[in-house]
Amino acid sequence: MLTRHFLSSHQATSRAVPDDIPAGRDPASTRTFMVGSGIASMAAAAYLIRDAGVPPANITIYEEAHILGGALDGAGDKDRGYVIRGGRMLNLSYLNLYELLAWVPSIEPVPPGVSAATVEAVLGADYATGDKPRSVFDDMKCFNHEHKTHAQARVVDKDGKIIDVTHMGFSNADRVDLLSVLSVTEAELGTKRIDQCFGEHFFTTPFWYMWCSMFAFEPWHSAVEFKRYLHRFSHEFARIDTLAGVDRTPFNQYDSIVLPLATHLRNLGVVFAKGVQVDRVEFARGPTVEPHTMTVRALHLIHEGADKNETEELAIDAATDLVFVTNGSMTSAATLGSTDKPAPEIPNGAPAHAADGAWKVWQQIAHEFPTVAGNPAAFTSREHESNWMSFTTTFTDDTTFFDLVEQFSGNEAGTGALITFKDSNWLMSIVLAYQPHFRNQPANMQVFWAYGLFSDRKGNYIQKTMRECTGREMLEELLFHLKGAFVEPANRDRILASASVVPAYMPFITSQFLTRTAEDRPQVVPRGSTNLAFVSQYVEMPDDVVFTVEYSVRAARLAVATLMRLPADKFPIPVYSAGKSPALIVKSLATFMS
């Protein structure tokens, strides 16, 4: 019974094409328009080219900003320092993402961070000599073969001591509650929060500290999303203490995923239109159009520098054209601070999403089609429940911090995982990636990332909320929790003197985890749509989990296969299922009972 509940998969995404989708669409004459340039839009462009045969020149990706990739970001240089607002965990179970990256050519002359011997061992001699071209996925395989994740310092207590997390710390009541969440239906859980399903003790267990920091869950988040994660990552349950199942990219995810994918699409002929906001999606109306039919007839565009009331109307041919909308954005309205300045607050309490195209367009469509286009307000109205903060620190000409963390944790940079400070009022975690973490990062610089889930609480050392803190103050708070050699005056002074710290405030970063009804997220291709699809973290695919790169890629693949009426083998690869492995079942049950 326990095994079945724990390892069972949930409802599979249907491969049936709705009757509303026109048959016989000619790929050669199909034009497609993407609203937003996140990974979902770029993946959709890739599948249109590769699987549907749409000419690359017929694909246009509109982006209101000047950088591609949405939430998969990474920016900076040696003069300003570097910033990563957040990073997504990668895992062997991301079958669609990894298959897509195997299609994308590497842009690196040699695989970053690995030896020729590793390339030959993993890929073969022809790849080591450069006689065969490598893919982005090839580079990832080589990198993770040489730099295996096996954290030895996963959780740290208030005394700066690494605690034993080989046991989950469950009480019998915790196990009963966990089994209950695993076994009931999503309809029965409804809009319950996680903390409405568990007692107080559960939130003090090593399991919770590791699980919540790895996936950014907070007690008030949706019990349904928590349940989906338990099923989806059951294969990682037995090694949660080391995060040995986490895969990494050689650089940050912008440099390692977004940049090569965008480069490949651009080289093929895909059009990227930066500085262009899609202000409104206009639908066909009239006596011959069924009331609930969603057929896009025009896009209204605002070009950078133009008056917001001056829009260009782009006509959409219902017979040939498709529109893919990124509905919502987890990094919308994010602000950045500096070493000496906090990340700015949202001015005058204005809605943080008001000027963001991803939310604005979704709101407009949902207003016109309230029964099928979802409810964006469910994800934008509770900023106090959906925000957290991160900070990226760049050290110049000093390795003291990295040296001390490596000594403290027992892991070289790039082989550990999140180090979570369980008694931190901010519930802070840090991770040291393999260096360099940016393609343009000089050898005399080192970069690490940290985040805190509770931005509205005062620090244990700095008596300010995280949102009120400068980058320097955040780093000082971290050193307080690390204790020992980190707070010895000489080391502390060197660390602070050599650091450039960029705080990032993200009001909607976990909005996709908020409690919601089943109707709040639209289907990828809504009922009644003839030429529109939603591709984002805010669509409903009950067999997978949000806040993963795989979710965006799966949505893109499903959208293309559905709108282009592709055969079954072009639909998303089914979600990875580990429940058939006897060894995994035994390990997972042993962990559950610990």
C-alpha positions in Angstrom: 0.0 0.0 0.0 2.7 2.5 1.0 4.8 1.7 -2.0 1.9 2.1 -4.4 1.0 5.5 -2.9 4.5 6.8 -2.7 5.7 5.7 -6.2 2.5 5.9 -8.2 2.4 8.4 -11.0 -0.4 10.7 -11.4 -2.7 11.5 -14.3 -1.0 11.4 -17.7 -1.3 14.2 -20.2 -3.7 13.3 -23.0 -2.4 13.0 -26.5 -5.8 13.4 -28.1 -6.0 16.5 -30.4 -9.2 18.5 -29.7 -11.7 18.8 -32.5 -11.3 22.6 -32.5 -7.8 22.3 -34.0 -8.0 22.6 -37.8 -6.7 19.6 -39.8 -4.4 19.8 -42.8 -2.2 22.7 -41.7 0.6 23.1 -44.1 4.0 23.5 -42.3 5.5 25.4 -45.2 2.9 28.2 -45.0 2.5 28.2 -41.2 3.7 31.4 -39.5 4.2 31.3 -35.7 4.5 34.1 -33.2 5.8 33.7 -29.7 4.9 36.1 -26.9 8.0 36.1 -24.6 11.4 34.6 -25.1 11.6 32.2 -22.2 12.7 28.6 -22.5 9.2 27.5 -23.4 9.0 29.8 -26.4 12.4 28.8 -27.6 11.6 25.1 -27.1 8.4 25.6 -29.1 10.4 27.1 -31.9 12.7 24.1 -31.8 9.9 21.6 -32.0 8.2 23.5 -34.8 11.3 23.3 -36.9 12.4 19.8 -35.9 9.2 17.9 -35.5 6.6 19.9 -37.6 8.8 21.1 -40.5 7.9 24.8 -40.1 10.5 27.0 -41.8 12.6 28.8 -39.2 12.1 32.1 -41.0 8.4 31.8 -40.3 9.0 31.9 -36.6 9.1 35.2 -34.7 9.8 35.5 -30.9 8.8 38.8 -29.3 10.6 39.9 -26.2 10.0 43.2 -24.4 13.4 43.1 -22.6 16.8 43.0 -24.2 17.9 39.7 -22.8 16.5 36.3 -23.8 15.7 33.3 -21.6 13.1 34.6 -19.0 13.9 33.1 -15.6 16.9 31.2 -16.9 19.2 34.2 -16.4 22.7 35.1 -15.7 24.4 38.4 -16.3 27.3 40.6 -15.4 31.0 41.2 -16.2 34.3 41.7 -14.4 33.6 45.4 -13.8 30.1 45.2 -12.3 30.2 41.7 -10.8 27.7 38.9 -11.6 24.1 38.1 -10.8 21.9 35.1 -11.0 18.4 35.7 -9.7 17.8 32.0 -9.4 18.7 28.6 -10.7 16.6 25.5 -11.5 17.6 22.0 -10.4 18.3 19.6 -13.2 17.7 15.9 -13.0 17.9 12.7 -15.1 14.1 12.5 -15.1 13.9 15.6 -17.3 13.5 13.5 -20.4 12.1 16.2 -22.7 14.6 18.8 -21.7 17.6 16.5 -22.1 16.3 15.2 -25.5 16.0 18.8 -26.7 19.5 19.7 -25.5 20.8 16.8 -27.4 19.5 18.5 -30.6 21.3 21.8 -29.8 24.9 22.1 -30.9 27.5 23.1 -28.3 29.0 26.5 -28.7 32.1 25.6 -26.7 35.3 24.7 -28.6 36.0 22.1 -25.9 33.7 20.8 -23.1 34.0 23.3 -20.2 35.6 22.0 -17.0 36.4 18.5 -18.2 39.5 16.7 -19.4 40.0 15.1 -22.8 40.0 11.7 -21.1 36.5 12.3 -19.7 35.2 13.3 -23.1 36.7 10.1 -24.6 35.3 7.9 -21.8 31.8 9.4 -22.0 31.4 10.2 -25.7 34.1 8.4 -27.6 37.5 9.2 -29.2 36.0 11.0 -32.2 34.4 13.6 -29.9 37.6 14.0 -27.9 39.6 14.9 -31.0 36.8 17.2 -32.3 36.1 15.0 -35.4 32.4 14.7 -34.3 30.3 17.7 -33.2 29.0 17.8 -29.6 25.6 18.8 -28.3 24.8 20.8 -25.2 23.7 17.6 -23.6 27.0 16.0 -24.5 28.8 18.8 -22.6 26.5 18.3 -19.6 27.1 14.5 -19.6 30.9 15.0 -19.6 30.7 17.8 -16.9 28.5 15.7 -14.5 30.7 12.6 -15.1 33.8 14.6 -13.9 32.1 16.7 -11.3 29.7 14.5 -9.4 27.4 16.0 -6.8 27.6 14.4 -3.4 27.0 16.9 -0.6 28.6 16.3 2.7 27.2 19.4 4.4 23.5 19.6 3.6 22.1 21.2 6.8 23.9 23.4 9.4 22.6 24.3 12.9 22.7 27.5 15.0 26.2 26.6 16.3 27.6 26.3 12.8 27.7 22.5 13.0 26.9 20.2 10.1 24.0 17.9 11.3 23.4 14.3 10.4 20.7 14.2 7.7 20.9 10.5 6.8 17.7 10.1 8.9 14.6 12.1 8.0 13.6 12.6 11.6 9.9 11.6 11.1 7.7 10.9 14.0 4.9 8.3 13.5 2.5 11.2 13.3 4.6 12.7 10.4 4.6 9.4 8.6 0.8 9.1 8.9 0.3 12.6 7.6 2.7 12.1 4.8 1.0 8.9 3.7 -2.3 10.7 3.9 -1.2 13.4 1.5 0.2 10.8 -0.8 -2.9 8.7 -0.9 -5.7 11.2 -1.1 -6.8 12.7 -4.4 -6.0 16.2 -5.5 -9.7 17.0 -5.4 -9.8 16.0 -1.7 -6.8 18.3 -0.9 -8.4 21.1 -2.8 -6.9 24.5 -1.7 -5.3 23.2 1.4 -1.9 24.5 2.4 1.0 22.2 3.4 0.8 23.4 7.0 -2.9 22.3 7.1 -1.8 18.7 6.4 1.0 18.3 8.9 1.7 19.0 12.6 4.4 21.5 13.8 7.0 18.7 14.3 7.1 17.9 10.5 8.5 21.4 9.8 11.5 20.8 12.1 12.6 17.5 10.5 15.8 17.2 8.4 13.5 16.0 5.6 11.6 19.3 5.5 14.7 21.5 5.7 16.2 19.6 2.8 13.0 19.3 0.7 11.9 22.9 1.2 15.3 24.4 0.4 15.9 22.2 -2.6 12.5 23.1 -4.2 11.7 26.4 -2.4 8.5 25.2 -0.7 7.1 27.2 2.1 4.5 26.0 4.7 1.7 28.1 3.2 2.2 26.7 -0.3 -0.3 24.3 -2.0 -0.6 20.8 -0.6 -1.5 19.7 -4.2 1.9 20.9 -5.5 3.7 19.3 -2.6 2.0 16.0 -3.3 2.9 16.2 -7.0 6.5 16.8 -6.1 6.6 13.8 -3.7 5.4 11.6 -6.6 7.5 13.2 -9.2 10.8 13.0 -7.3 10.2 9.7 -5.4 13.4 8.4 -7.1 15.4 11.1 -5.3 14.0 10.4 -1.8 16.7 8.0 -0.8 19.5 10.4 -1.7 18.0 13.6 -0.6 20.8 13.9 2.0 23.5 14.2 -0.7 21.5 15.5 -3.7 23.5 13.0 -5.7 20.8 13.0 -8.3 21.2 16.7 -9.2 22.8 17.4 -12.5 24.5 20.7 -13.3 25.4 22.7 -16.4 29.0 23.7 -16.9 28.2 27.4 -16.6 25.1 29.1 -15.3 21.9 28.1 -17.0 21.8 31.2 -19.3 25.3 30.6 -20.6 24.8 26.8 -20.8 21.2 26.4 -22.1 19.7 29.7 -23.3 22.7 31.1 -25.2 23.4 27.9 -27.3 19.7 27.3 -27.9 19.1 30.9 -29.0 22.3 30.8 -31.1 21.1 27.7 -32.9 17.6 29.1 -33.5 19.0 32.4 -34.8 21.5 30.5 -37.1 18.6 28.5 -38.5 16.7 31.7 -39.3 14.3 32.2 -36.4 13.6 36.0 -35.9 14.1 37.4 -32.4 12.4 40.8 -32.0 13.7 42.4 -28.8 12.2 45.5 -27.3 8.8 44.6 -28.5 5.9 44.1 -26.1 2.7 42.3 -27.1 0.2 44.6 -25.6 -3.0 42.7 -26.5 -4.2 39.6 -28.3 -7.3 40.3 -30.4 -9.7 37.5 -31.2 -12.1 36.9 -34.0 -15.6 38.1 -33.2 -18.9 38.2 -35.2 -22.1 36.4 -35.9 -20.3 33.5 -37.7 -17.9 32.9 -34.7 -19.0 30.6 -31.9 -18.9 32.5 -28.6 -16.3 30.2 -27.0 -14.1 29.8 -30.0 -10.6 31.2 -29.4 -9.2 32.3 -32.8 -6.5 35.0 -32.7 -6.9 37.5 -35.5 -4.3 40.1 -34.5 -1.5 41.0 -32.1 -1.1 44.6 -30.9 2.6 45.4 -30.5 4.3 48.3 -28.6 7.9 49.0 -29.8 10.4 50.3 -27.4 10.4 54.1 -27.2 6.9 54.4 -28.6 4.0 55.8 -26.7 2.2 53.1 -24.9 -1.0 54.1 -26.8 0.7 53.7 -30.1 0.5 50.1 -31.1 1.2 48.3 -34.3 -1.5 45.8 -35.4 -0.1 42.6 -36.8 -2.7 40.6 -38.6 -3.0 36.9 -37.9 -4.3 34.6 -40.5 -6.5 32.0 -38.8 -5.9 29.5 -41.5 -2.1 29.5 -41.4 -0.8 31.3 -38.2 -0.2 30.2 -34.7 0.3 32.2 -31.5 2.2 30.9 -28.4 1.7 33.0 -25.3 3.9 33.0 -22.2 1.2 33.5 -19.6 2.7 34.8 -16.4 6.3 35.2 -15.2 7.9 34.1 -12.0 10.6 36.8 -12.3 8.2 39.6 -13.2 8.9 42.9 -11.4 12.2 41.6 -9.9 14.5 44.3 -8.6 18.3 44.3 -8.0 20.3 46.0 -5.3 24.0 46.3 -4.8 26.7 45.9 -2.1 25.6 49.1 -0.5 21.9 49.4 -1.5 18.9 47.1 -0.8 16.9 45.8 -3.7 14.2 48.4 -4.2 10.7 47.8 -3.0 7.7 48.0 -5.3 6.9 51.7 -5.5 3.8 53.0 -3.7 2.3 49.5 -3.4 1.6 49.4 -7.1 0.7 46.0 -8.5 4.1 44.5 -9.4 2.8 42.8 -12.4 0.9 45.8 -13.9 3.4 46.7 -16.6 4.6 43.2 -17.3 3.5 41.8 -20.7 3.4 38.2 -19.6 0.8 39.0 -16.9 -1.0 41.8 -18.8 -1.8 39.6 -21.9 -2.9 36.7 -19.7 -5.2 39.0 -17.8 -6.7 40.3 -21.0 -7.3 36.8 -22.4 -8.7 35.5 -19.1 -11.1 38.4 -19.0 -12.5 37.5 -22.5 -12.5 33.8 -21.9 -12.9 33.4 -18.1 -14.0 29.7 -18.2 -11.0 28.3 -20.1 -8.1 30.8 -19.8 -7.4 30.5 -16.1 -7.2 33.1 -13.4 -4.0 35.1 -13.2 -5.1 36.9 -10.1 -4.7 33.7 -8.1 -1.0 34.0 -8.6 -0.5 37.8 -8.4 -2.5 38.8 -5.4 -0.4 37.3 -2.6 3.1 38.7 -3.0 3.7 38.1 0.7 3.4 34.4 0.1 5.2 34.1 -3.3 8.4 36.2 -2.8 11.9 35.4 -1.8 15.3 36.9 -2.1 18.6 35.8 -3.5 22.0 37.4 -3.5 25.0 36.7 -5.8 28.5 37.4 -4.5 31.5 38.0 -6.7 35.0 37.8 -5.0 37.9 39.5 -6.8 41.6 38.6 -6.1 40.7 36.7 -2.9 39.8 33.0 -2.4 39.3 33.1 1.4 35.6 32.5 1.3 35.7 29.6 -1.2 38.7 28.0 0.6 36.9 28.1 4.0 33.6 26.8 2.6 35.4 23.9 0.9 37.2 23.1 4.2 34.0 23.4 6.2 31.8 21.4 3.9 34.3 18.7 2.7 33.2 19.5 -0.9 35.2 21.2 -3.6 33.1 23.9 -5.4 30.8 22.2 -7.9 30.6 18.9 -6.0 28.5 20.0 -3.1 24.9 21.2 -3.0 22.7 23.6 -1.1 24.0 24.2 2.4 20.9 25.2 4.4 21.1 27.0 7.7 18.1 25.6 9.5 18.0 28.1 12.3 18.4 31.1 10.1 15.5 33.5 10.5 15.6 33.9 6.7 16.0 30.1 6.2 19.1 30.9 4.1 20.9 28.5 1.8 24.1 28.8 -0.3 25.7 26.9 -3.1 29.2 27.0 -4.6 29.2 26.2 -8.3 32.2 25.0 -10.2 34.3 28.0 -11.3 34.1 29.8 -13.7 30.4 30.0 -13.5 30.1 32.5 -16.3 31.6 32.3 -19.8 33.2 35.7 -19.4 34.4 35.3 -15.8 38.1 36.0 -15.3 40.3 33.6 -13.4 40.8 36.0 -10.5 37.1 36.0 -9.7 34.8 33.5 -7.9 31.0 33.7 -7.8 28.5 32.0 -5.5 24.7 32.2 -5.0 22.5 32.3 -1.9 18.9 32.7 -1.1 16.5 33.1 1.8 12.9 32.0 1.8 11.7 34.4 4.5 12.4 37.9 3.3 10.1 39.7 5.8 11.9 38.4 8.9 14.8 40.1 10.7 18.1 38.4 10.6 19.7 36.6 13.5 22.7 39.0 13.4 21.6 41.9 11.2 18.5 43.3 12.9 16.8 44.1 9.6 14.4 42.1 7.3 16.1 40.6 4.4 14.3 43.0 2.1 15.8 45.9 4.0 19.4 44.7 3.7 22.2 45.7 1.5 24.3 43.1 -0.2 27.1 43.6 2.3 24.6 43.0 5.2 23.4 39.8 3.7 26.9 38.5 3.4 27.6 39.5 7.0 24.5 37.6 8.1 25.8 34.5 6.2 29.2 34.7 7.9 27.5 34.8 11.3 25.7 31.5 10.5 28.9 29.9 9.2 30.8 30.9 12.4 34.2 29.5 13.2 37.0 30.7 10.9 34.5 32.8 8.9 34.1 35.3 11.7 37.8 35.5 12.7 38.6 39.2 12.1 41.3 38.7 9.5 39.2 36.3 7.4 36.0 38.3 7.8 37.7 41.5 6.7 39.2 39.9 3.7 35.9 38.3 2.6 34.0 41.6 3.0 36.6 43.7 1.3 36.8 41.5 -1.8 33.1 41.0 -2.2 30.6 42.6 -4.6 27.1 41.5 -3.7 23.9 41.9 -5.7 20.6 41.2 -3.9 17.6 40.3 -6.0 14.0 40.6 -4.8 11.5 38.5 -6.7 7.8 39.1 -5.7 6.4 36.2 -7.8 9.2 33.6 -7.7 7.1 30.9 -6.1 3.7 32.1 -7.2 3.1 28.9 -9.1 3.2 27.1 -5.7 0.3 29.1 -4.3 -2.9 27.5 -3.3 -5.4 27.5 -6.2 -8.4 25.8 -7.7 -8.2 23.3 -10.5 -9.4 26.0 -13.0 -6.9 28.7 -12.1 -4.3 27.4 -14.6 -5.4 27.0 -18.2 -4.7 24.0 -20.4 -1.8 24.3 -22.8 -4.3 24.4 -25.6 -7.5 25.7 -24.1 -10.9 24.2 -25.0 -12.2 26.1 -28.1 -8.7 27.3 -29.3 -8.0 27.0 -33.0 -4.6 28.7 -33.1 -3.5 29.7 -29.6 -1.5 27.9 -26.9 -0.2 28.8 -23.5 3.4 27.8 -22.7 4.7 28.7 -19.2 4.9 27.6 -15.6 1.2 28.6 -15.2 -0.4 26.0 -17.4 -2.0 22.8 -16.1 -0.3 19.5 -16.8 -1.2 17.2 -13.9 1.4 14.6 -14.6 4.4 16.9 -14.1 5.5 19.6 -11.6 5.9 23.4 -12.0 9.1 25.3 -11.1 11.1 23.1 -13.3 12.7 23.6 -16.8 11.2 20.3 -17.8 7.7 21.7 -17.2 8.2 24.6 -19.7 9.7 22.3 -22.3 6.9 19.8 -21.9 4.3 22.5 -22.4 6.1 23.7 -25.5 6.2 20.2 -27.0 2.6 19.5 -26.2 1.5 22.8 -27.7 3.3 22.2 -31.0 2.2 18.6 -31.3 -1.4 19.6 -30.6 -1.7 22.7 -32.8 0.2 21.0 -35.7 -1.7 17.7 -35.2 1.5 15.7 -35.1 1.6 11.9 -34.7 1.7 10.4 -31.2 5.5 9.9 -31.2 6.0 13.7 -31.5 4.1 14.4 -28.2 6.0 14.8 -25.0 7.9 11.9 -23.7 5.9 10.4 -20.7 7.0 11.5 -17.3 9.9 9.5 -15.9 8.7 6.6 -13.7 11.0 5.0 -11.2 8.4 3.0 -9.5 9.3 -0.2 -11.3 12.8 -0.4 -9.7 12.8 -2.8 -6.7 16.0 -1.3 -5.4 14.6 2.1 -5.4 11.4 0.9 -3.7 13.5 -0.6 -0.9 15.6 2.5 -0.5 12.7 4.9 -0.5 10.8 2.9 2.1 13.9 2.7 4.3 14.3 6.5 4.1 10.6 7.0 4.8 10.9 4.9 8.0 14.0 6.7 9.2 
